[in-house]
Amino acid sequence: MALGQSMQQRQLQRLSPQQIQLMKLLQIPSAQIEQRIKEELEENPALEMDAALLESDFTSPDEMNDELLQDMHEDEEAVPVDEFEMSNEELSEYSYDDEVADYKTRDEFYPELDNDKVIPIKAEMSLHEVLMDQLSMLALDERGFKIAEQIIGSLDDDGYLRRAMQSIADDLAFKQSMWVEEKEIEQILKQVQAFDPVGIAARDLQECLLIQLRRKGEGESAHLSDGRGKLYSDDEARKIAILIIEKYFEEFTRKHYDKIQRSLHLDESGMKEVLHQILTLNPKPGAETSYINEAEMYIIPDFTVLINNGKLELTLNSRNAPPLVISDDYKLMLREYEGGKKQDKSQKEAVFFIKQKIDAAKWFIEMILQRQQTLLLTMNAILDYQSAFFLSGDTTSLRPMILKDIAEKTNLDVSTVSRVANSKYVQTEFGTYLLKYFFSESLTTDTGEEVSTKEVKAILQELIVGEDKLKPLSDDELTEQLQEKGYNIARRTVAKYRELLNIPVARLRKEW
């Protein structure tokens, strides 16, 4: 095999520290930008928050506070937006969401949030704390307590114990120097499974439902018939439900109710009552609304859009526009050191340190302002493109819009628009939305008109909501009804949209 040399010319785009800083700041949502600014203030004493400057919301890039740049050298310009644009491959290392055109493959139907409750209220105790509080009331010795504590610490967000008993035994051996048999862990596990919420610490869904059925209280007035005129008490109905979960769990999960009904000799009315015993249970006991996962994030809108006399008004969350300035003390120290006639080594080092901190502060202020401009530039373009929706709240008024459309309107790179859309929220008079929600591809109607796929999904959801739940619509029937409404759509596309809406197939939507 012959070896040879060749010369190739390649154009490479290197990332400057300013570009990386701006890129990272751009991705941070309002919920986290204050913490990032706080960290910078703690690290750099030359950077300060000016209490004299009033906090205000900015409605356009032109309204950025010029006073924040008064300390910058005239020959030092902020990094232009278009200078930090780069390829998606280069950006992926710093991105929270590496999929630039993410909406093309995962065009989820984002639900509205309650307009009056923009920021969710955090519960006082986490699920782990609630369980540990109950554990403290058990009469366990130190060994039993450590085993129970290990079990609770091994639960996932839904409240399940999905780790094998042997794995828990290994953890206890390594972390606590305790040699425990699986039988002993099983015994402690039974006690933890008696905690609230009911069904906690189950190892799978089947065990979770059985725990809840066995603990379900009596006193309900429901009865069912076996088709022969005999009435069962609610307790007996619960026993039948337990039998179904124990012996016919696979058939139950697949909704093969006809087979279960025949096997247990129940009529349709009786089967419906037994299923009611099961369907009212909680499949995710650890995810109850009364508890909160420590890692759960708050949603704080980055923008607010209001309707004022028929016109849209956009404001940027004030968290994104802090009044940052260069410290007067540091500027004074720099003038005093530079004004000295002679400078020894320590003075020169002091001057270098002060200049370094001042330059870093200027740099950070520039990046924050650049971030504000980019956010407003992008949101204004989206607002202009989807003005019909922001005025009406009607999903069917959403226009087809892809990342490229906004990139062209703003002269930003597609990757930049993607990072804004994937991490920023806007509060409207009709709910709070992730910006990504407004992006969708187009579909052509039989009249040749291009409509947003969001519109098609909204109509698809309406059809399913209004269907006869005893005879739910199949994908073929949904396709026919959409085509009758003028939407040229294939069955496989209907199935894809249904799945993106998290709606199961017709068989699983059937009610008894």
C-alpha positions as CSV (number, residue, x, y, z in Angstrom):
1,M,0.0,0.0,0.0
2,A,1.6,3.3,-1.1
3,L,1.9,6.1,1.3
4,G,1.6,9.7,0.1
5,Q,1.2,13.2,1.3
6,S,-1.4,15.7,0.2
7,M,-2.2,19.2,1.1
8,Q,-5.8,20.2,2.0
9,Q,-7.2,23.6,2.8
10,R,-9.9,23.6,5.5
11,Q,-11.8,26.5,7.0
12,L,-12.0,26.1,10.7
13,Q,-14.0,28.4,13.1
14,R,-12.4,28.7,16.5
15,L,-14.4,29.6,19.5
16,S,-13.2,32.7,21.4
17,P,-13.8,32.8,25.2
18,Q,-16.4,35.6,24.6
19,Q,-18.3,33.4,22.1
20,I,-18.3,30.5,24.6
21,Q,-19.5,32.8,27.4
22,L,-22.3,34.3,25.3
23,M,-23.4,30.9,24.1
24,K,-23.6,29.5,27.6
25,L,-25.5,32.5,28.9
26,L,-27.9,32.4,26.0
27,Q,-29.0,28.9,27.0
28,I,-29.7,29.7,30.7
29,P,-33.4,30.4,31.4
30,S,-34.7,33.1,33.7
31,A,-35.1,30.5,36.5
32,Q,-31.3,30.1,36.6
33,I,-29.9,33.4,35.3
34,E,-30.0,35.1,38.8
35,Q,-27.9,32.3,40.2
36,R,-25.3,32.6,37.4
37,I,-25.1,36.4,38.0
38,K,-24.8,35.8,41.7
39,E,-21.9,33.5,41.1
40,E,-20.1,36.1,38.9
41,L,-20.7,38.8,41.5
42,E,-19.1,36.6,44.2
43,E,-16.1,35.8,42.0
44,N,-15.4,39.3,40.7
45,P,-15.4,42.2,43.3
46,A,-15.1,44.7,40.4
47,L,-18.7,43.8,39.3
48,E,-21.6,45.2,41.2
49,M,-25.3,45.5,41.1
50,D,-26.3,49.2,40.9
51,A,-29.1,49.7,43.4
52,A,-29.7,53.2,42.0
53,L,-30.8,51.9,38.6
54,L,-34.5,51.1,38.6
55,E,-35.4,47.6,37.5
56,S,-37.4,47.7,34.3
57,D,-38.7,45.4,31.6
58,F,-37.5,45.9,28.1
59,T,-39.8,45.7,25.2
60,S,-37.3,45.9,22.4
61,P,-33.5,45.6,21.9
62,D,-33.4,49.4,21.3
63,E,-34.5,50.1,24.9
64,M,-31.5,48.4,26.5
65,N,-30.1,50.7,29.2
66,D,-27.2,52.5,27.8
67,E,-26.0,53.5,31.3
68,L,-24.8,49.9,31.8
69,L,-22.2,50.4,29.1
70,Q,-21.0,53.9,30.3
71,D,-17.8,52.4,31.8
72,M,-16.7,50.6,28.7
73,H,-13.8,51.9,26.6
74,E,-15.0,53.5,23.4
75,D,-12.8,51.3,21.3
76,E,-14.1,48.0,22.9
77,E,-17.3,46.9,21.3
78,A,-19.6,44.2,22.5
79,V,-19.3,40.9,20.6
80,P,-21.9,41.1,17.7
81,V,-24.5,38.5,17.7
82,D,-23.6,37.1,14.3
83,E,-19.9,36.7,15.3
84,F,-20.6,33.9,17.7
85,E,-22.7,31.8,15.4
86,M,-21.2,28.4,14.7
87,S,-22.0,25.0,13.4
88,N,-24.4,22.7,15.3
89,E,-21.5,20.2,15.8
90,E,-19.4,22.9,17.6
91,L,-22.3,24.0,19.7
92,S,-23.3,20.6,20.9
93,E,-20.6,20.4,23.5
94,Y,-22.2,23.4,25.4
95,S,-25.9,22.7,24.6
96,Y,-28.6,21.7,27.1
97,D,-30.4,20.1,24.1
98,D,-28.2,18.8,21.3
99,E,-31.0,18.3,18.8
100,V,-31.2,21.5,16.8
101,A,-34.4,20.6,14.9
102,D,-35.8,18.7,17.9
103,Y,-39.4,19.6,17.0
104,K,-39.1,17.5,13.8
105,T,-38.8,14.3,15.7
106,R,-40.4,15.1,19.0
107,D,-43.1,17.6,18.4
108,E,-44.8,17.2,21.7
109,F,-48.2,18.8,22.5
110,Y,-47.1,21.0,25.4
111,P,-50.1,21.6,27.8
112,E,-50.9,25.0,29.1
113,L,-50.1,26.0,32.6
114,D,-52.5,27.7,34.8
115,N,-52.1,31.4,34.0
116,D,-52.7,32.4,37.7
117,K,-50.0,29.9,38.9
118,V,-47.0,30.7,36.8
119,I,-44.6,29.5,39.5
120,P,-45.5,26.1,41.1
121,I,-45.5,26.1,44.9
122,K,-42.9,23.8,46.4
123,A,-44.1,21.3,49.0
124,E,-42.6,21.6,52.4
125,M,-41.4,18.0,52.5
126,S,-40.0,15.8,49.8
127,L,-41.2,12.2,49.4
128,H,-37.9,10.9,51.0
129,E,-38.5,13.1,54.0
130,V,-42.1,11.9,54.4
131,L,-40.9,8.3,54.3
132,M,-38.1,8.9,56.7
133,D,-40.5,10.6,59.1
134,Q,-42.6,7.5,59.1
135,L,-39.6,5.3,59.5
136,S,-38.6,7.1,62.7
137,M,-41.9,6.0,64.2
138,L,-41.2,2.3,63.6
139,A,-39.8,0.2,66.5
140,L,-36.7,-1.0,64.7
141,D,-33.2,-1.7,66.1
142,E,-30.2,0.1,64.5
143,R,-29.7,-2.7,62.0
144,G,-33.3,-2.7,60.8
145,F,-33.3,1.1,60.6
146,K,-30.2,1.1,58.3
147,I,-31.8,-1.5,56.0
148,A,-35.0,0.5,55.8
149,E,-33.1,3.6,55.2
150,Q,-31.2,1.9,52.3
151,I,-34.5,0.8,50.8
152,I,-36.0,4.3,51.0
153,G,-32.9,5.8,49.4
154,S,-33.2,3.3,46.6
155,L,-36.7,4.3,45.5
156,D,-37.1,6.0,42.1
157,D,-39.2,9.1,41.4
158,D,-42.4,7.1,41.0
159,G,-41.9,5.4,44.4
160,Y,-40.8,2.0,43.1
161,L,-38.0,-0.2,44.3
162,R,-36.6,-1.4,41.0
163,R,-33.3,-2.6,42.5
164,A,-32.7,-6.3,43.2
165,M,-32.5,-7.5,46.8
166,Q,-28.9,-8.6,46.2
167,S,-27.9,-5.1,45.0
168,I,-29.3,-3.6,48.2
169,A,-27.4,-6.2,50.2
170,D,-24.2,-5.3,48.4
171,D,-24.7,-1.6,49.1
172,L,-25.2,-2.3,52.8
173,A,-22.0,-4.4,52.8
174,F,-19.9,-1.7,51.1
175,K,-21.4,1.4,52.8
176,Q,-22.4,0.1,56.2
177,S,-20.2,-2.9,56.6
178,M,-23.4,-5.0,57.2
179,W,-23.8,-8.5,55.9
180,V,-27.5,-8.9,55.3
181,E,-29.4,-11.9,53.8
182,E,-32.1,-11.1,51.2
183,K,-34.8,-12.6,53.5
184,E,-34.0,-10.0,56.1
185,I,-34.3,-7.2,53.5
186,E,-37.6,-8.7,52.3
187,Q,-39.0,-8.5,55.9
188,I,-38.0,-4.9,56.3
189,L,-39.4,-4.1,52.9
190,K,-42.8,-5.3,53.9
191,Q,-42.8,-2.8,56.7
192,V,-41.8,0.1,54.4
193,Q,-44.6,-1.0,52.0
194,A,-47.0,-0.3,54.8
195,F,-46.1,3.4,54.7
196,D,-48.1,6.2,53.0
197,P,-48.6,6.9,50.1
198,V,-50.2,3.5,49.6
199,G,-48.3,1.4,47.1
200,I,-44.9,2.8,47.9
201,A,-41.8,0.7,47.6
202,A,-43.4,-1.8,45.3
203,R,-41.0,-3.7,43.0
204,D,-43.3,-3.5,39.9
205,L,-46.8,-2.3,38.9
206,Q,-48.4,-5.6,39.7
207,E,-47.2,-5.5,43.3
208,C,-48.1,-1.8,43.6
209,L,-51.7,-2.4,42.7
210,L,-51.9,-5.5,44.9
211,I,-50.6,-3.5,47.9
212,Q,-53.3,-0.8,47.3
213,L,-56.1,-3.3,46.8
214,R,-55.2,-5.2,50.0
215,R,-55.1,-1.9,52.0
216,K,-58.2,-0.4,50.5
217,G,-60.7,0.4,53.2
218,E,-64.3,-1.0,53.5
219,G,-67.4,1.0,53.9
220,E,-68.1,1.8,50.2
221,S,-71.6,1.1,48.9
222,A,-70.7,-0.3,45.4
223,H,-72.1,-3.7,44.5
224,L,-71.9,-5.9,41.4
225,S,-73.8,-8.7,39.9
226,D,-72.4,-12.0,38.7
227,G,-75.1,-12.4,36.2
228,R,-77.2,-14.8,38.4
229,G,-78.8,-12.2,40.6
230,K,-76.3,-12.5,43.5
231,L,-74.8,-9.3,44.9
232,Y,-71.2,-9.0,46.1
233,S,-70.1,-6.6,48.8
234,D,-67.4,-4.1,48.0
235,D,-65.0,-6.3,49.9
236,E,-65.8,-9.3,47.6
237,A,-65.5,-7.1,44.6
238,R,-62.1,-6.1,45.8
239,K,-61.1,-9.8,46.1
240,I,-62.1,-10.4,42.5
241,A,-59.9,-7.4,41.5
242,I,-57.0,-8.9,43.5
243,L,-57.6,-12.2,41.6
244,I,-57.4,-10.4,38.3
245,I,-54.2,-8.7,39.2
246,E,-52.7,-11.9,40.5
247,K,-53.8,-14.4,37.8
248,Y,-54.7,-12.2,34.8
249,F,-52.3,-9.3,35.0
250,E,-51.0,-9.6,31.4
251,E,-54.5,-9.7,30.1
252,F,-55.4,-6.7,32.2
253,T,-52.5,-4.6,31.0
254,R,-53.4,-5.5,27.4
255,K,-57.0,-4.6,28.1
256,H,-58.2,-8.1,27.0
257,Y,-61.2,-7.6,29.3
258,D,-63.4,-10.0,27.3
259,K,-61.1,-12.9,28.1
260,I,-61.1,-12.0,31.8
261,Q,-64.8,-11.6,31.8
262,R,-65.4,-15.1,30.3
263,S,-62.9,-16.7,32.7
264,L,-64.5,-15.2,35.8
265,H,-68.1,-15.7,34.5
266,L,-68.9,-12.0,35.0
267,D,-71.5,-10.0,33.0
268,E,-70.6,-6.6,31.5
269,S,-72.0,-4.7,34.4
270,G,-70.1,-6.8,37.0
271,M,-66.9,-6.5,35.0
272,K,-67.2,-2.7,34.9
273,E,-67.6,-2.5,38.7
274,V,-64.6,-4.8,39.3
275,L,-62.4,-2.7,36.9
276,H,-63.5,0.4,38.7
277,Q,-61.8,-1.1,41.8
278,I,-58.5,-1.2,39.9
279,L,-58.7,1.8,37.7
280,T,-59.1,4.2,40.7
281,L,-55.7,3.0,42.1
282,N,-52.5,5.1,41.7
283,P,-49.9,3.5,39.5
284,K,-47.2,6.1,40.6
285,P,-47.5,6.6,44.3
286,G,-44.3,8.4,44.6
287,A,-45.4,11.1,42.1
288,E,-48.3,12.4,44.1
289,T,-48.9,16.1,43.9
290,S,-48.4,16.5,47.7
291,Y,-44.8,15.6,47.3
292,I,-42.0,17.1,45.2
293,N,-38.8,15.7,43.9
294,E,-35.7,17.7,45.0
295,A,-34.5,17.9,41.4
296,E,-37.8,19.3,40.1
297,M,-37.4,22.7,38.3
298,Y,-39.7,25.7,38.7
299,I,-41.1,27.2,35.5
300,I,-40.5,31.0,35.4
301,P,-41.5,32.7,32.1
302,D,-38.7,34.5,30.3
303,F,-41.2,36.7,28.4
304,T,-44.7,38.1,29.0
305,V,-47.1,38.9,26.2
306,L,-50.2,41.0,27.0
307,I,-53.0,42.3,24.8
308,N,-53.5,46.1,25.2
309,N,-56.2,47.6,23.1
310,G,-55.9,44.9,20.5
311,K,-52.1,45.2,20.3
312,L,-49.5,42.8,21.6
313,E,-47.0,44.0,24.2
314,L,-43.9,42.0,24.9
315,T,-41.8,42.4,28.0
316,L,-38.6,40.5,29.1
317,N,-38.5,39.2,32.6
318,S,-36.5,41.7,34.7
319,R,-34.3,38.8,36.0
320,N,-32.7,38.9,32.5
321,A,-31.8,42.6,32.7
322,P,-29.9,43.2,36.0
323,P,-28.4,46.7,36.5
324,L,-24.7,45.5,36.5
325,V,-22.0,48.1,36.7
326,I,-18.2,48.4,37.3
327,S,-17.3,49.0,40.9
328,D,-16.5,52.7,41.7
329,D,-14.0,51.5,44.3
330,Y,-12.1,49.5,41.7
331,K,-12.1,52.3,39.2
332,L,-10.7,54.7,41.9
333,M,-8.0,52.1,42.9
334,L,-6.9,51.8,39.3
335,R,-6.6,55.6,38.8
336,E,-4.6,55.9,42.0
337,Y,-2.2,53.1,41.1
338,E,-1.7,54.3,37.6
339,G,-1.2,57.9,38.8
340,G,1.7,57.0,40.9
341,K,5.1,58.1,39.8
342,K,7.0,54.9,40.6
343,Q,5.6,51.5,40.7
344,D,7.4,48.6,42.4
345,K,6.7,45.0,41.6
346,S,3.8,44.7,44.1
347,Q,2.1,47.8,42.7
348,K,2.4,46.5,39.1
349,E,0.9,43.2,40.2
350,A,-2.0,45.1,41.9
351,V,-2.6,47.1,38.7
352,F,-2.6,43.9,36.7
353,F,-5.1,42.3,39.1
354,I,-7.4,45.3,39.1
355,K,-7.4,45.7,35.3
356,Q,-8.0,41.9,35.0
357,K,-11.1,42.1,37.2
358,I,-12.4,45.3,35.6
359,D,-12.0,43.8,32.1
360,A,-13.8,40.6,33.2
361,A,-16.6,42.7,34.6
362,K,-16.9,44.7,31.4
363,W,-16.9,41.4,29.5
364,F,-19.7,39.9,31.6
365,I,-21.9,43.0,31.3
366,E,-21.5,42.9,27.5
367,M,-22.4,39.3,27.4
368,I,-25.6,39.9,29.5
369,L,-26.7,42.7,27.3
370,Q,-26.0,40.6,24.2
371,R,-28.1,37.9,25.7
372,Q,-31.0,40.3,26.3
373,Q,-30.8,41.5,22.7
374,T,-30.8,38.0,21.3
375,L,-33.7,36.9,23.4
376,L,-35.8,39.9,22.5
377,L,-34.9,39.7,18.8
378,T,-36.0,36.0,18.7
379,M,-39.2,36.5,20.7
380,N,-40.2,39.5,18.6
381,A,-39.9,37.5,15.5
382,I,-41.9,34.6,16.9
383,L,-44.6,37.1,18.1
384,D,-44.8,38.7,14.7
385,Y,-45.0,35.3,12.9
386,Q,-47.7,33.9,15.3
387,S,-49.6,37.1,16.1
388,A,-52.9,35.4,15.4
389,F,-52.4,32.9,18.1
390,F,-51.2,35.4,20.7
391,L,-54.3,37.5,20.1
392,S,-56.8,34.6,20.2
393,G,-55.2,31.6,21.9
394,D,-56.7,29.5,19.2
395,T,-54.2,26.6,18.4
396,T,-55.7,26.3,14.9
397,S,-54.5,29.8,14.1
398,L,-50.8,28.8,14.5
399,R,-48.9,29.1,11.2
400,P,-46.4,26.6,10.0
401,M,-43.1,27.8,11.4
402,I,-39.6,26.2,11.4
403,L,-36.3,27.3,12.9
404,K,-35.1,28.6,9.6
405,D,-38.1,31.0,9.3
406,I,-37.1,32.8,12.5
407,A,-33.4,32.6,11.7
408,E,-34.0,34.4,8.4
409,K,-36.1,37.1,10.1
410,T,-33.5,37.8,12.8
411,N,-30.3,37.1,10.8
412,L,-29.4,34.7,13.6
413,D,-28.0,31.2,13.1
414,V,-30.6,28.3,13.2
415,S,-28.6,26.8,16.1
416,T,-29.1,30.0,18.1
417,V,-32.8,30.1,17.5
418,S,-33.0,26.4,18.6
419,R,-31.3,27.1,21.9
420,V,-33.6,30.0,22.7
421,A,-36.7,27.9,21.7
422,N,-35.7,24.8,23.7
423,S,-35.1,26.5,27.0
424,K,-37.3,29.7,27.2
425,Y,-41.0,30.1,28.3
426,V,-43.5,32.8,27.4
427,Q,-46.5,33.7,29.5
428,T,-49.5,34.7,27.5
429,E,-53.1,35.5,28.4
430,F,-54.0,31.9,27.4
431,G,-51.3,30.0,29.3
432,T,-47.6,29.6,29.6
433,Y,-45.7,27.9,26.8
434,L,-42.2,26.7,25.9
435,L,-41.2,28.6,22.8
436,K,-40.6,25.3,21.1
437,Y,-44.4,24.8,21.1
438,F,-44.8,27.4,18.4
439,F,-42.6,25.6,15.9
440,S,-44.2,23.0,13.5
441,E,-44.0,21.9,10.0
442,S,-46.7,22.4,7.4
443,L,-49.4,20.1,5.9
444,T,-51.3,20.9,2.7
445,T,-55.1,20.8,2.6
446,D,-57.2,19.6,-0.4
447,T,-57.5,23.3,-1.4
448,G,-53.8,23.7,-1.5
449,E,-53.6,25.8,1.7
450,E,-50.6,25.1,4.0
451,V,-51.6,24.6,7.6
452,S,-49.6,23.9,10.8
453,T,-49.4,20.4,12.0
454,K,-50.3,21.8,15.4
455,E,-53.8,22.6,13.9
456,V,-54.1,19.0,12.7
457,K,-53.1,17.7,16.1
458,A,-55.7,19.9,17.8
459,I,-58.5,18.6,15.5
460,L,-57.3,15.0,16.0
461,Q,-57.4,15.5,19.8
462,E,-61.0,17.0,19.5
463,L,-62.1,14.0,17.5
464,I,-60.8,11.6,20.1
465,V,-62.2,13.6,23.0
466,G,-65.7,13.5,21.3
467,E,-65.7,9.9,20.3
468,D,-67.9,7.2,21.7
469,K,-65.7,5.6,24.4
470,L,-67.6,2.3,24.1
471,K,-66.6,2.3,20.4
472,P,-63.5,4.5,20.1
473,L,-62.3,5.5,16.7
474,S,-59.5,3.5,15.0
475,D,-56.6,5.2,13.2
476,D,-58.3,4.4,9.9
477,E,-61.6,6.1,11.0
478,L,-59.7,9.1,12.4
479,T,-57.9,9.4,9.0
480,E,-61.2,9.3,7.1
481,Q,-62.7,12.0,9.3
482,L,-59.6,14.2,8.9
483,Q,-59.7,13.8,5.2
484,E,-63.4,14.7,5.2
485,K,-62.4,17.9,6.9
486,G,-60.0,18.6,4.0
487,Y,-56.7,17.5,5.5
488,N,-54.6,15.3,3.1
489,I,-53.1,13.0,5.7
490,A,-52.0,9.4,5.7
491,R,-52.9,6.8,8.3
492,R,-49.3,6.4,9.4
493,T,-49.2,10.2,10.0
494,V,-52.3,10.0,12.1
495,A,-50.8,7.2,14.2
496,K,-47.6,9.3,14.6
497,Y,-49.5,12.4,15.8
498,R,-51.7,10.3,18.1
499,E,-48.5,8.9,19.7
500,L,-47.0,12.4,20.0
501,L,-50.2,13.4,21.8
502,N,-49.7,10.5,24.2
503,I,-53.0,9.0,23.2
504,P,-53.2,5.2,23.2
505,V,-54.7,3.1,20.3
506,A,-58.5,2.6,20.1
507,R,-58.5,-0.7,22.0
508,L,-56.8,0.8,25.0
509,R,-59.2,3.8,25.0
510,K,-62.2,1.7,25.3
511,E,-64.2,2.2,28.5
512,W,-66.4,-0.3,30.2
